[in-house]
Amino acid sequence: MDNLSRERLDEILAKEPAALTVGDIQFLKARQSYLKPHERELYAEVLDSQPEEQEDGSESNSDAVSDTKAKKTTKAKKTTKAKKTEIAE
């Protein structure tokens, strides 16, 4: 992957799944093979989702991430933070 694409991927991965734009999701889907297993798990629902069309014909990601996914995201972040703390000790 070229440096520009890697930078864009890193920017997207820094966002919460619910904050991703349709363009972010398309970029992420096209580069799924570059994701680490925990990143695939974190973004699984977004990667598996189909964007919904709004009345004006544009696509929306507002419903792509459910409350369940938000809970998984929080749990994954807590786990990651705990692992970082454990490594630091």
ChimeraX attribute file (.defattr): number of C-alpha atoms within 10 A of each C-alpha:
attribute: neighborCount
match mode: 1-to-1
recipient: residues
	/A:1	9
	/A:2	6
	/A:3	8
	/A:4	9
	/A:5	12
	/A:6	13
	/A:7	12
	/A:8	14
	/A:9	18
	/A:10	11
	/A:11	11
	/A:12	18
	/A:13	17
	/A:14	10
	/A:15	11
	/A:16	14
	/A:17	24
	/A:18	18
	/A:19	12
	/A:20	20
	/A:21	16
	/A:22	19
	/A:23	11
	/A:24	18
	/A:25	22
	/A:26	14
	/A:27	15
	/A:28	22
	/A:29	16
	/A:30	11
	/A:31	14
	/A:32	13
	/A:33	10
	/A:34	13
	/A:35	15
	/A:36	10
	/A:37	9
	/A:38	11
	/A:39	13
	/A:40	16
	/A:41	16
	/A:42	22
	/A:43	23
	/A:44	14
	/A:45	16
	/A:46	25
	/A:47	18
	/A:48	11
	/A:49	14
	/A:50	15
	/A:51	18
	/A:52	15
	/A:53	11
	/A:54	10
	/A:55	7
	/A:56	6
	/A:57	8
	/A:58	10
	/A:59	15
	/A:60	14
	/A:61	21
	/A:62	14
	/A:63	13
	/A:64	20
	/A:65	19
	/A:66	14
	/A:67	10
	/A:68	9
	/A:69	19
	/A:70	15
	/A:71	11
	/A:72	15
	/A:73	18
	/A:74	13
	/A:75	13
	/A:76	16
	/A:77	13
	/A:78	12
	/A:79	12
	/A:80	13
	/A:81	12
	/A:82	12
	/A:83	12
	/A:84	11
	/A:85	10
	/A:86	9
	/A:87	8
	/A:88	7
	/A:89	6
